[in-house]
């Protein structure tokens, strides 16, 4: 099995998906997780490529968020859409990154992802609150490459 397939168990994947759904109940932001082995590329640059490939810019407010994991390379990145980048401070993702890192260092990958996702949803709520007319614009499923 590849590192991306071994990263989370099926049960853990479902818990991460549930964290995405919970986070999105508070914000119009759309959160996705993508896991792949990695290709020896800068994780943020690769995250931007995956963000485009998954058409995450295709939301009403361009407020998609991708948490990209390169499992074999032991790296990750958080990439937000232009709608987010235009209104949040430069260090907006630091708390989410630090939460994920603290758990990943202890090999608690599911815990890092679920807590990071919930924190991202909470922080996005400030700039992109959930509204009555919000719809789930992007899949909550974990994508793999």
Buried (B, 14 or more C-beta within 10 A) or exposed (E): EEBBEEBBEEEBBEBBBEBBEEBBEBBBBBBBBBBBBBEEEEBBEBBBBBBEEBEBEEBEBBBBBBBBBBBBBEBBBBBBBEBBEEEBEEEBBEBBBEBBEBBBEEEBBBBBBBBBBBBBBBBBBEBBEBEEEBEEBBEBEBBBB
